Amino acid sequence: MKALLDWQGISRQGLTHSMAHYAWQNAYCERVQRTIKEYYLPYYTTDTYPSLCKGVRRAVQAYNQSKPHRGLPARLSPDQFITKYTQGAILIIVSTFGRQ
């Protein structure tokens, strides 16, 4: 019940839920946060809240635009993958092998 009340308080502030709608998605969110915290933020000045926000924005931009991802075809960055996918240059095949 407390979690529901907390969520209602957050939504009254105009914040929206954008990640991890299901429990199994949480691991992906945590991994992105860890990558940003360990591989990007140490190289930025983050001694004030505004500088931390700027550092996080820069890290997310670099993560999405520049960083190659092993889980994507040809180790593309997420932005490169989306561009190629929307152009029809990438075909995604979803397998349900072994699932019922």
ABEGO torsion letter per residue (X at the ends): XAAAAAAAAAAAAGBBBABGABAAAAAAAAAAAAAAAAAAAAABBAABAAAAAAAAAAAAAAAAAABBBAABBGGBBAAAAAAAAAAGABBBBBBABGBX
